[in-house]
Amino acid sequence: MEKFNKDIRAWCVTDGSAGMNSQVKGLAEAMKINYELRSIDLRFPWSVLPVGILPIFPSIFKNLGRTNLSDAPDFLITCGRQSVYFSLYLKRKLGKKIFNIHIQNPKVNHDEFDLIIAPTHDNLTSSNVINADLAINHINPEIINSNIELFKKDFSNIDEPICCVLIGGKSRNYIFDKNVLEDLTFELKNIQSNNKLKLIILSSRRTDQFIINHLNHEFGDSHIAWNENNNPYIALLGISKFIICTSDSVSMISEAIYSRKSVFIYRLKSSKNNNRIEDFINSVIDKGFVKLIPNLIEEFAHNYKNETEEVARRIHQMYTDLR
């Protein structure tokens, strides 16, 4: 891919959640441009209402005062519902001076964005839409290898193949209660008994405390609670031979697939009839990128290619054509 001018800059804006940060950072890094990660904070009721119901003006943003619009960058990369407000505000203010890219379905008029990167399962079609099977993210061989170096001493005494289990938590889309937790525990112990491997269970910042306590009790040192300052998550993507993900996070599943390992899904109970994450899971199962959690864990290969790099290449071409 041809490189952007070294002076090209981007603001990467989200609500601050890890999954959305991974997506905007991943795209900016694939584009090889200078970027600044920012979070947006909306006032009520804009913070809870879908975009398009209420008008957009400066005072709906709690932290807009820290944004110097006279020093706006070349690109604005946003992800998530709340950041749609900021993208629309900035584009209406600056027009062609800024190239605004939104990751995910913004659920407003597509013409207000220079580019939308939407999940394939959303079935969005427009001249300014690029579809992606997986969530855009920052996982690549370089970052995996650098994290392996940081954490390899912690796992060097394990002789068996590692099966990393990535645990999410309850959400608007899924139920993760005590009954689900007991079933997951049964499944993991069944895998432990039927396969020659070492389970390493990693809970996330979204994991409820009762789940963490239960995993500590049932699996002891095999469970690692998420720690912002000492998190082996990316290292385990590289060290593990197998990865099991709970079904609540598109970002987590996408990053596991990016690692090129054999990925298996434990399906949580959906809390709604129209669950878009279930559509995503069905899609990646159909494409052979993942399998549902089995009794016997076996390695498998898939033909997934890095979409983030391809999207970055297409953005460079679009931007060059416009300029």
Beta strands, then each sheet from edge to edge (+ up, - down):
strand 1: 9-14
strand 2: 34-39
strand 3: 75-79
strand 4: 99-103
strand 5: 115-119
strand 6: 129-132
strand 7: 162-167
strand 8: 174-175
strand 9: 198-203
strand 10: 223-224
strand 11: 242-246
strand 12: 262-266
strand 13: 269-270
strand 14: 291-292
sheet 1: 2+ 1+ 3+ 4+ 5+ 6+
sheet 2: 10+ 9+ 7+ 11+ 12+ 14+
sheet 3: 8+ 13-
end
